[in-house]
Amino acid sequence: MIKLKNITKEYDDFKLKNINFEVKKGEFISLLGKSGSGKSTILNIISGIDKNYKGEVLFKNKNINNYNLLEKKLAMIFQEDYLFPHLNIEKNIGFGLKMRKEKKEIIKKKVDNLLEKLGLKNFNKKYPHELSGGQKQRVAIARALAIEPEILLMDEPFSALDENLRLEMQDLIKNIHKENKVTTIFVTHDQDEAFKLSDRIILIEDGDILQTDKPLKLYKKPKNEKVAKFLGMKNIFDSKIFENYYKIDKNQKIIIKDKDIIIKKNGKIIGNIEGINYYKNICELIIRFENGKIYYCDSIENINRYKLRGKIKFDIKMDEVYYI
């Protein structure tokens, strides 16, 4: 449905580098990357906000700039809600339909349906300043969906919300996409958010696409060390450093995940716990051993098994580590 061909853009000291990808009808794609990586720039190019670039954006095999705004049925949601302060909620939601000269009875039917679906039924006559941040984003989503868009673009829509509300909004979007199957391109810097929502993830760094894959494959098979580090994988080693403990068939970079580490009394590798970090329901051990340090996560319920600066023995399932 949407295809980007050789998109390049330079400004200041930043450059989008020959961006190519395709989004199929009904897909939910996330552009995942750190701030300043080029994610929002790509979204602005697709939307038509930014026309100063080289390359081509195709919508249904036709240059997207050859469509007028009403023809391409594209809706965009930003981090800011951008609601009209002088319009009440039902008029905000119906604004796009009114611009398309829909009949009043059709507008009312669609708006009422969205008010119900997004839990806004009792807010129809209220104004934006009377709503919470989460409620205003629900209105922004309803307004975008009202025109029944063929493409929905979302630029960090939940990043300003607190964690609980952000998780709630993620569930809402996931359910809406499951029901409507609107083609969605979602920009985020939050890995958990991207993995939760996406059919595929496009990983972007410094204006360049590092890898495009389904979430599970991206996690299981990062393309290179840069991707692995971006995804927070800390245990990246040269396989040869373990040759004193195991038979090593090839000298190559390996990624060792928690599932590959076995804590056991008779483990071949001896280390010391030099640090313990706590993250909600898990604890992360920083283990110093002969050739470096390795990180291991366990349930917080098992924290009493470990002692800071205490000795620890472990094995690595070398037949299951991932070679990059």
C-alpha positions as CSV (number, residue, x, y, z in Angstrom):
1,M,0.0,0.0,0.0
2,I,2.8,2.4,0.9
3,K,6.3,2.2,-0.6
4,L,9.3,4.4,0.1
5,K,11.9,4.3,-2.7
6,N,15.4,5.8,-2.2
7,I,14.3,8.5,0.2
8,T,17.2,10.8,1.0
9,K,17.1,14.1,3.0
10,E,19.8,16.3,4.4
11,Y,19.5,19.1,6.9
12,D,22.0,20.6,9.2
13,D,24.3,17.8,10.2
14,F,21.7,15.0,9.7
15,K,21.0,12.8,6.7
16,L,18.3,10.2,5.9
17,K,20.3,7.6,4.0
18,N,18.5,6.0,1.0
19,I,15.4,4.8,3.0
20,N,13.5,1.9,1.3
21,F,10.6,0.0,2.8
22,E,7.1,-1.2,2.0
23,V,4.0,-1.3,4.2
24,K,1.3,-3.8,3.2
25,K,-2.4,-3.1,3.5
26,G,-3.6,-3.7,7.1
27,E,-0.1,-3.9,8.6
28,F,1.0,-2.2,11.8
29,I,4.6,-1.1,11.3
30,S,6.7,0.6,14.0
31,L,9.6,2.9,13.2
32,L,11.7,2.3,16.3
33,G,14.7,4.5,17.1
34,K,16.3,7.0,19.5
35,S,15.4,10.7,19.4
36,G,16.9,12.3,16.4
37,S,17.2,9.1,14.4
38,G,14.9,10.3,11.6
39,K,11.7,8.5,12.5
40,S,9.5,11.6,12.6
41,T,11.1,13.0,9.4
42,I,10.1,9.8,7.6
43,L,6.5,10.2,8.9
44,N,6.4,13.8,7.8
45,I,7.6,12.8,4.3
46,I,4.9,10.2,4.1
47,S,2.2,12.5,5.3
48,G,3.2,15.3,2.9
49,I,4.1,17.8,5.6
50,D,7.7,17.6,4.3
51,K,8.1,17.7,0.5
52,N,11.8,18.7,0.5
53,Y,13.5,15.3,-0.1
54,K,14.8,13.1,-2.9
55,G,13.2,9.8,-3.8
56,E,9.6,8.7,-4.0
57,V,6.7,7.8,-1.8
58,L,4.1,5.6,-3.6
59,F,0.6,5.1,-2.4
60,K,-1.3,2.4,-4.3
61,N,1.6,2.5,-6.9
62,K,1.1,6.2,-7.5
63,N,3.2,9.1,-6.2
64,I,1.5,10.2,-2.9
65,N,2.1,13.9,-3.8
66,N,-0.3,13.4,-6.8
67,Y,-3.2,12.9,-4.5
68,N,-5.0,15.7,-2.8
69,L,-5.6,15.6,0.9
70,L,-9.1,14.2,0.7
71,E,-8.2,11.5,-1.9
72,K,-5.4,9.8,0.1
73,K,-7.6,9.5,3.3
74,L,-4.6,9.8,5.6
75,A,-4.8,10.7,9.3
76,M,-2.0,11.6,11.6
77,I,-1.8,11.6,15.4
78,F,1.0,13.5,17.2
79,Q,2.4,13.6,20.7
80,E,0.4,16.7,21.2
81,D,-3.4,16.2,20.7
82,Y,-3.9,19.4,18.6
83,L,-7.6,19.5,19.4
84,F,-9.5,22.7,18.5
85,P,-10.0,24.5,21.8
86,H,-13.1,26.3,20.6
87,L,-14.9,23.1,19.6
88,N,-16.5,20.6,21.9
89,I,-15.5,17.0,21.8
90,E,-18.1,15.7,19.3
91,K,-17.4,18.6,17.0
92,N,-13.6,17.9,17.2
93,I,-14.2,14.3,16.3
94,G,-16.6,15.2,13.4
95,F,-14.4,18.0,12.0
96,G,-12.8,15.9,9.3
97,L,-16.1,14.5,8.2
98,K,-17.6,18.0,8.0
99,M,-14.6,19.1,5.8
100,R,-15.5,16.2,3.5
101,K,-19.1,17.5,3.4
102,E,-20.6,14.4,4.9
103,K,-24.3,14.6,5.7
104,K,-25.1,15.7,9.3
105,E,-26.9,12.4,10.1
106,I,-23.9,10.4,8.9
107,I,-21.5,12.6,11.0
108,K,-23.6,12.1,14.1
109,K,-23.8,8.4,13.6
110,K,-20.1,8.0,13.2
111,V,-19.2,10.4,16.0
112,D,-21.6,8.7,18.4
113,N,-20.1,5.3,17.5
114,L,-16.6,6.5,18.2
115,L,-17.6,8.2,21.5
116,E,-19.0,4.9,22.6
117,K,-16.0,2.8,21.4
118,L,-13.4,5.1,23.0
119,G,-15.1,5.6,26.3
120,L,-16.0,9.2,25.7
121,K,-19.8,9.0,25.6
122,N,-20.2,11.3,28.6
123,F,-17.7,13.9,27.3
124,N,-19.4,14.8,24.0
125,K,-20.3,18.3,25.1
126,K,-17.1,19.1,27.0
127,Y,-14.2,21.1,25.7
128,P,-10.6,20.0,25.4
129,H,-9.5,22.1,28.5
130,E,-11.9,20.1,30.6
131,L,-10.2,16.7,29.8
132,S,-7.2,14.9,31.1
133,G,-4.2,14.1,28.9
134,G,-5.4,10.6,28.3
135,Q,-8.9,11.6,27.4
136,K,-7.6,14.2,25.0
137,Q,-5.5,11.6,23.2
138,R,-8.6,9.4,23.0
139,V,-10.4,12.3,21.3
140,A,-7.4,12.7,18.9
141,I,-7.6,9.0,18.0
142,A,-11.4,9.2,17.5
143,R,-11.0,12.3,15.2
144,A,-8.4,10.4,13.2
145,L,-10.5,7.3,12.9
146,A,-13.7,9.2,12.0
147,I,-12.7,9.7,8.4
148,E,-12.0,5.9,8.1
149,P,-8.4,6.5,7.0
150,E,-6.6,4.1,4.7
151,I,-3.4,5.1,6.4
152,L,-2.9,6.1,10.0
153,L,0.3,7.8,11.0
154,M,1.1,8.0,14.7
155,D,4.1,10.1,16.0
156,E,5.0,9.2,19.6
157,P,1.3,9.6,20.6
158,F,1.7,8.2,24.1
159,S,5.2,9.4,25.2
160,A,3.8,12.3,27.3
161,L,1.5,10.0,29.3
162,D,2.3,8.3,32.6
163,E,3.2,4.6,32.4
164,N,-0.2,3.1,33.4
165,L,-2.1,5.4,31.0
166,R,0.4,4.6,28.3
167,L,-0.1,0.9,28.7
168,E,-3.9,1.5,28.6
169,M,-3.6,3.4,25.4
170,Q,-1.4,0.8,23.8
171,D,-4.1,-1.8,24.5
172,L,-6.7,0.5,23.0
173,I,-4.8,1.0,19.8
174,K,-4.0,-2.7,19.6
175,N,-7.7,-3.6,19.9
176,I,-8.7,-0.9,17.4
177,H,-6.2,-2.2,14.8
178,K,-7.4,-5.7,15.4
179,E,-10.9,-4.6,14.6
180,N,-10.3,-2.1,11.8
181,K,-7.1,-3.3,10.2
182,V,-6.2,0.2,9.1
183,T,-2.7,0.4,7.7
184,T,-0.7,2.0,10.5
185,I,2.8,3.5,10.8
186,F,3.8,4.1,14.4
187,V,6.8,6.1,15.5
188,T,8.3,5.3,19.0
189,H,11.5,5.2,20.9
190,D,10.0,2.7,23.3
191,Q,11.1,-0.9,22.5
192,D,8.4,-2.5,24.7
193,E,5.7,-0.4,22.9
194,A,7.0,-1.4,19.4
195,F,7.3,-5.1,20.3
196,K,3.8,-5.1,21.8
197,L,2.0,-3.4,18.9
198,S,3.8,-4.2,15.7
199,D,3.5,-6.8,12.9
200,R,7.0,-5.6,11.9
201,I,9.5,-3.3,13.3
202,I,11.8,-1.0,11.3
203,L,14.9,-0.2,13.4
204,I,16.4,3.2,12.6
205,E,19.6,4.8,13.8
206,D,21.3,8.0,12.5
207,G,19.0,8.1,9.5
208,D,19.7,4.6,8.4
209,I,17.6,1.4,8.6
210,L,19.5,-1.2,10.6
211,Q,17.0,-4.1,10.3
212,T,13.4,-4.7,9.4
213,D,11.7,-7.8,10.9
214,K,8.9,-9.3,12.9
215,P,9.3,-8.5,16.6
216,L,10.2,-12.1,17.6
217,K,12.7,-12.5,14.8
218,L,14.3,-9.1,15.5
219,Y,14.9,-10.2,19.1
220,K,16.0,-13.8,18.3
221,K,18.2,-12.9,15.3
222,P,19.6,-9.4,15.4
223,K,21.5,-8.7,12.2
224,N,24.7,-7.4,13.8
225,E,26.3,-6.2,17.0
226,K,24.9,-2.7,16.5
227,V,21.3,-4.0,16.4
228,A,21.9,-6.3,19.4
229,K,23.2,-3.4,21.5
230,F,20.4,-1.1,20.4
231,L,18.0,-3.8,21.7
232,G,19.8,-3.7,25.1
233,M,21.6,-7.0,24.7
234,K,24.7,-6.7,27.0
235,N,26.3,-10.1,26.8
236,I,28.2,-9.8,23.5
237,F,31.5,-11.7,23.4
238,D,34.1,-13.1,21.1
239,S,33.4,-16.9,21.3
240,K,37.1,-17.7,21.8
241,I,37.1,-16.3,25.4
242,F,35.2,-19.4,26.4
243,E,37.5,-21.9,24.7
244,N,39.1,-22.8,28.1
245,Y,35.6,-24.1,29.2
246,Y,34.0,-25.4,26.1
247,K,34.8,-26.7,22.6
248,I,34.5,-23.7,20.3
249,D,33.9,-24.5,16.6
250,K,34.3,-21.0,15.3
251,N,35.7,-17.7,16.4
252,Q,32.9,-15.3,16.1
253,K,30.9,-12.7,18.0
254,I,28.2,-14.4,20.1
255,I,25.1,-13.1,22.0
256,I,24.4,-14.9,25.3
257,K,20.9,-14.5,26.6
258,D,19.5,-15.3,30.1
259,K,18.1,-18.6,28.8
260,D,21.7,-19.6,27.8
261,I,23.1,-19.1,31.3
262,I,22.7,-21.9,33.9
263,I,23.5,-21.0,37.5
264,K,24.7,-24.2,39.2
265,K,26.9,-25.3,42.1
266,N,29.2,-27.3,39.8
267,G,29.3,-24.8,37.0
268,K,32.5,-24.6,35.0
269,I,32.8,-20.8,35.1
270,I,33.5,-19.1,38.5
271,G,32.6,-15.5,39.1
272,N,31.8,-12.9,41.7
273,I,28.6,-10.8,41.9
274,E,29.9,-7.3,41.7
275,G,26.5,-5.6,41.4
276,I,22.8,-6.2,41.6
277,N,20.3,-4.0,39.8
278,Y,16.5,-4.1,40.4
279,Y,13.9,-3.6,37.8
280,K,10.3,-4.1,39.0
281,N,9.9,-7.9,39.1
282,I,13.4,-8.9,38.1
283,C,16.9,-8.5,39.5
284,E,20.0,-8.2,37.3
285,L,23.2,-9.7,38.4
286,I,26.5,-8.2,37.2
287,I,29.0,-11.1,37.4
288,R,32.7,-10.6,37.0
289,F,34.5,-13.7,35.7
290,E,38.0,-14.4,34.3
291,N,37.4,-12.9,30.9
292,G,35.1,-10.0,31.6
293,K,31.6,-9.5,33.1
294,I,28.3,-11.1,32.2
295,Y,24.8,-10.0,33.0
296,Y,22.1,-12.4,34.3
297,C,18.4,-11.6,35.1
298,D,16.3,-13.6,37.5
299,S,13.0,-13.2,39.2
300,I,13.0,-10.8,42.2
301,E,11.5,-13.7,44.1
302,N,14.9,-15.4,43.9
303,I,17.0,-12.5,45.2
304,N,17.8,-14.3,48.5
305,R,19.8,-16.8,46.4
306,Y,22.4,-14.1,45.6
307,K,24.8,-12.1,47.7
308,L,26.6,-9.0,46.6
309,R,30.3,-9.8,46.2
310,G,29.5,-13.4,46.7
311,K,31.0,-16.2,44.6
312,I,28.8,-17.7,41.9
313,K,29.2,-20.6,39.4
314,F,27.5,-21.0,36.1
315,D,27.5,-22.7,32.7
316,I,26.7,-21.5,29.3
317,K,24.7,-23.5,26.8
318,M,27.1,-22.9,23.9
319,D,25.0,-24.8,21.5
320,E,22.2,-22.3,21.9
321,V,24.0,-19.0,21.8
322,Y,23.4,-16.8,18.8
323,Y,26.3,-16.1,16.4
324,I,26.4,-12.7,14.7
